Each structure stands twice: as structure tokens, then as C-alpha cells.
Amino acid sequence: MICIVLNQIQNMKKMIKAFMAGFISKNILMAILLGISGVLFFSCKPQRVAELKTVAVEDGWSYEILIDNKVYIKQEYIPCVTGKQRFQSDADAQKTGRLVLKKLRDGQMPTLRVQELDSLGISYHH
């Protein structure tokens, strides 16, 4: 009689272990799947393509920032300086546009200060 009870207890222990192992592994698997699906959901936002294009104009240079091939910013004049001054070179328009593009990618406002233009070495009339 005692042997039968001990066998039943051992069988119940095995069943409980198997259930718990299955339960725990199912929960762990579910948590992993939920984590992966969450990462995929939040990281699979459509990536926007941003590019910088400089444009030669009549009396200097300007730049455009395109997002998904649509003009997002059209900067015809040097920002934050007095008067309507064009960029004097393609390089100046490139450097300024790259800084604005970096700010956009970093989630910042694409505004500039004169100090930033000076640090880039942008030529303009004071």
C-alpha cells in the first residue's frame, strides 16, 4: 500500500514538473515573441529618405532638403544674416545644408544661429 502511494506521489511530481516546465517555457517563449514583435513593430516605421541638394542660382548658391523626394526646405538665402544674401559657393551651401539635415535627423528644430555659420566658415556680409 505504501509503495502504491509513493509511486502515485512520484508520478504526480513528474506530472507537476512537466506541467511547470511546459508552463514556464511557454511563458518565456510568449514573452520573447511579444518582445520581438514589439521591437519589430516600433522599428519597422517606414524610413524616410532625406537628402540635400545644392542649386546654382543666378547670383550664388542655395540648397534644398528633400524628404521622400519632396522639397521640405528650400533655402534660397543664407539664414539668420541681415538682408537677402546668397551662399557664395557650393561648399558653403553644402556645409549649411548638412548641419540643418543633421538637426532634423536628431529631432531638433532646423534653425541656425550666426555662431553656427561662423563655426562652419560660411562667407557672408556683416
Number of C-alpha atoms within 10 A of each C-alpha: 6 7 8 9 10 11 12 12 12 12 12 12 12 12 12 12 12 12 12 12 12 12 12 12 12 12 12 12 12 12 12 12 12 12 12 11 12 12 11 11 10 8 10 9 8 6 8 10 10 16 17 18 16 20 17 13 12 7 10 16 23 26 26 21 21 18 14 12 11 12 14 13 16 15 19 19 17 25 18 13 15 10 11 11 18 21 26 16 15 16 13 23 27 20 16 23 24 17 17 20 21 13 15 14 12 10 9 11 10 15 11 16 10 13 10 12 20 11 8 13 12 18 15 15 7 6
